[in-house]
Amino acid sequence: STSAFAPSLSLWRPPRWLARPCGAAFGFGGQLVHFGQQQGPALVSIAGLVSEPELAQQAQQLEELLQGDRAPELCRERLEQSKGSDQERSWQVLQLLFAPNARDQLIRFLGFDKAAVQQLIRDKLAAKQQQQPVAEAVPETPAEAPAEAPAAAEDEPQPPAEESDLFAGAAAGDADDFFSQPHPAAPADSTAAQLSTAATVGTDVRALQVAFSGAFHIYDKAKDVAAEDADGLVTRAVLLGDIESAVELCIEQERFADALVLATCGSAELATRAQQAYFARRAQQASYVRLLHGIVTGDLADVVENADIGEWDECLALLCTYAQGDQFSALCEVLGRRLEAAAQLGDAVTCYLASGNLDKVAAIWITGERQRGDGAGRVARVHALVKKVSVFRKAVQFIDPALGEPQPVFPLAPLYDVYIEYARFLVAQGLRAIAASYLQRVPPSYRVFAPTGEDLVAALRNRLDAAAAAPWTPAPVTADGSQQQ
């Protein structure tokens, strides 16, 4: 029998028939390491492996467009590609955010045509003047003859007419950009518009001449003061300089036009009282009165918060026309929250985009993406989401405050998770530099833990850049000794 203590054969290397002829292993960053031996010494090769070449190419193109400030070009391309899809509306709004007259563009996008309304009003006034030709009573002089305005003036949108002192403090309707950036000065009115305005003014002057022609009595002297009617009392008060009493009597008689005109001859406080009395009496009689109150007082919140939610587009058009400074973004966000509560998410996104609110927009987009599940096409959908968010950030020049200092709460946490997922995909395609740029949009203090307790964000940062030295934070331990995920 063979002894168990017999010496064994020891070889420095395995025999050729026992050696592995070839092998391969995947490495970090989409690298494939393989070796093999045909004739001569074994060869070891390292090659890049791209599993999604089309998406990798699109990611590179997206980075080039964003770095080259060509986001509007990207919007146009995506708008053409998304025709008829649920993404078309978002890309339409994103595109107009880059327009110099973004508010005017948004008003037209909502379906409102200022020129058409102006034409309807002109037609109505013209028909009324034909029925009652007031100006015929006074012959026209050559200087007063109205010039014939070209048809082009009818198609040219005109800015809202400035209110007189009757409505002092009314916000002008200049359509500056969405985020209160200075706008270049508006060009001077065209000759056609000036001629049209001159014709209207000339007609008004002639009508005034007709009304104020001939002799008249100031009041009936035969009447006793005690028996004087409202007209007589107002006349006497005006003669004696008691404008306040005259205004109060006109308000009591609900003669608000007279009250407002008379108030211009008094103090600013009297003019304000006349305005408030007018609004209080007329608010329930005509819908435009409530709009006018918000415009005059600068308080558009009443309209945004109380108007029927089905008229959200009218509210947004009102904000585009009259909201000033930070008021525009704040009230657009209020309107968006109302729409979101009413489950009108598409309309809410439009308002949030107009307000520049990234966390609200991203939350709705990401929620919609998660509802589609993690099946086929997940990576393509994440890429499309990152593309929309990147364009929006570029449009509003978004700066994340969480990148500056640690935050106790991260409103953009769902978006950070998307960035991390997208960065890992880019790394797998060998696009390490682009992946690192997306990780830079994630705050250094933001943590995502693996089931083993590993800090995934810090691990990814350190593997992409050995000099990054990202702090390695283990998952917190709960009371029962397990690691919190």
Buried (B, 14 or more C-beta within 10 A) or exposed (E): EEEEEEEEEEEEEEEEEEEEEEEEEEEEBBBEEBBEEEEEEEEEEEEEEBEBEEBBEBBBEBBEBBEEEEBBEBBEBBBEEBEEEEBBBBBBBBBBBBBEBBBBBBBBBBEBEBEEEBEEEBEEEEEEEEEEEBBEEBEEEEEBEBEEBBEEBBEBBBEBEEBEEBBEBBBBBBBBBBBBEEEEEEEEBBEBBBBBBBBBEBBEEBBEBBEEEEEEEEBEEEEEEEEBEBBBBBBBBBEEEBBBBBBBBBBEBEBBEBBBBBBBEBEEEBBBBBBBBBBEEBEEEEEEBBBBBBBBBBEBEEBBEEBEEEEBBBBBBBBBBBBBEEBBBBBBBBBBBBBBEEEBBEBBBBBBBBBBBBBBBBBBBBEBBEEEEEEEEBBEBBBBBBBBBBBBBBBBEBEBEBBEEEBEEBBBBBBBBBBBBBBBBBBBBBBBEBBBBBBEBBBBBBBBBEEEBBBBBBBBBBBBEEEBEBEEBEBEEEEEEEBEE
